[in-house]
Amino acid sequence: MCVFITLAVPARHAALVKQMAGRDFSIRPQLNETIAKHVGDRATFVMTVGGCSCDLYASESNARAVAVAKERDAAQRKYAKLGWSAAKIERALAARHTSADRAREFTGLRQDARDLIAGIAEAVGEVGLLVHDYAGKIDEETVIGRQGGVATPDDLRAGTTSIVEDVVVWIVLSA
């Protein structure tokens, strides 16, 4: 269904997390009780854009990339059947490659999401980061995750931190 990013911070910093999100992201409390098993006694939040986190996270096996490739192949066959030249087909396919498509050309977390999460970690000391692809309701689905590694805010910003679904990664000031 949809991917959601959960952030976990020390409870005393909950208000600061909401302030730091600004207008670009929506931060709301994460109400799923199974998340607490993975992050302990911390305040948890869901970070979204447009209702989910699908535009903020892309796995390597992203189905969207497969769909885009299939669409491109279908368009290429269609244009060839119309008798278009190879150059004209390439121009048409390039025109179909919109700015929205280019914005999705990343793996893991989108850069602005990495920057925000790194900034929160610097402000509050640590952030637990969990990405889960929900098949049901976000507040009710059982989330089975595991503990991952520890990274610094600079590692996260640089994109050298591996973010994998259902693995909690801790972003801390000194790893």
N, C-alpha and C positions, 0 to 999 in steps of 0.2 A: 504494500500500500504506500506508506510514506516513511521516509527517514526523519528521525528527530535527533537533535543533539542535546544531550543533558550536560549541564555544568553543575559541579558540586563545590561549594566554598564553605569556609567556617561560617556558622550561623550568624555571628556578630557582624558579618560583612554583607548580609543579604541586601540591604538597602543600597549599598554602593554598587552592587552588580547591576541593579535595575537602572541606576543613573548612568552608568558607563555605556549602556547599550545605545543611547541616543535615539535618533529617528530611523537609523538604518536597519535596526534589528528589533524584533519583539522578544522580550524576556518575560516569561511568566513562570510561576511556581510549577515544578514537576510534582504531580500528585501520585505517581505510581509508587506504591509501597515496596515493590520488589527492588527498586533502585537502591534503597537504603542499605540493603545487604551488601552492595558493592562499594558504597562510598562512606559508610558509617554515619555518624551523627553530624551531618552537614546539611546546610540548606541546599536544595536542588532546584534547578531552573531548566526550562526548555528554551532553547534559542532558535528562533524561526525567522523566516522571511516569507510573507505571503501565506502563512498558515502552517507551513511545515519547514523542514530543513533540507528538502531535496535539492534546492539550488545552492546549498552551502557545502554539500558533501557529495563526492562522486567516488564510488569504489572502482577498482580496476576492472571488475567484471560488470561494469555499468550497463544495464540493459538499454539505456538511452543511447549510448554510443553505437550499440548494435542496430537499434532502430534507425538512427541517422544514416548508418552505412547502407542498410537495406533500402532506405528511401532514395539515397543517392544512386544506387545501382538501378533501381526501378526507373528513375528519371533518365538516367543515361540510356537505358534500353529504349525508352519511349522516344527520346530525341533522335536516336539512331534510326528507329523505324520511320520517323518523319523525314529522313534523308538529310539531316543536318550534318555539317562538316565537324570534324573532331575539334577544331578551334571554337566553333560556335557552341558545341556541347559543353566544352570546358568553361566558356564564359557564362553560360546559363547555370551551370552547376556552381560556379563561384558566386553568382548573384544570389543563389538560394542559401548560401552559407552566410546567414545573417549575424548581426552583432550578438543576438541572444545565443546563437550556437557557439560563437567564439567565447562568450562568457563562461560556457560550460567546459571549456577545454582545459581541465585540470583534473588531477587525481588527489583524493584526500579532501582536506578542507580548502575552501576558497580563501584567497589571500586576505581579504578584509575580515573574514571570520577568524583566521589565525591571528591577525593583528589585535583584534578585540580581546580574544581569549588570553593572549600573551600579556596585554595591558592589565587585564583583570588579575592575572597571576602576580604581576609586579605590584599591584595595589594591595592585594589581600594576602599574599604569601604563597598560596597554592590554589590550584583549580583541578578538580577531577573532571575528566572529559570522557564521555561515553556516547557513542553513536549506535543507534539501533534502528533497524528497519522493521517497523511495526506492521503486523498483519491484521491486528484488531485495534481496539480502542487503546489510546496511548496511556490512559490512567488505569487500565485494568489488565493489560497483557502482562504475563509473567516474563520478565527479562532475565535470561540466564547469561551472565557475563563472566569474565575472568579478569584478574588483575594483569595489567601490562607493565610497561616500564615507566621511568621517570625522565622528564626532559626539562630543559630550561625554557623560559620565554623566548630567548634568542633562537634556540633550536626549532621551536614551533614556528616562529616568524619565517625562518629560513626554509621551512618545508622539509627539514631533515628528520622530523619526527614522524614515524609511521602511525597513522591513525586507521585502525581497522575496526569494523563493526563488532560490537559486543566485547570489546576490550577496553578497560578503564586505563587511561593514560593520565599520569599526574604531572601537571606543569607546575614546577616549583622554582623558587628563586635560585637555588643552587642544587643541581642534580648530583 
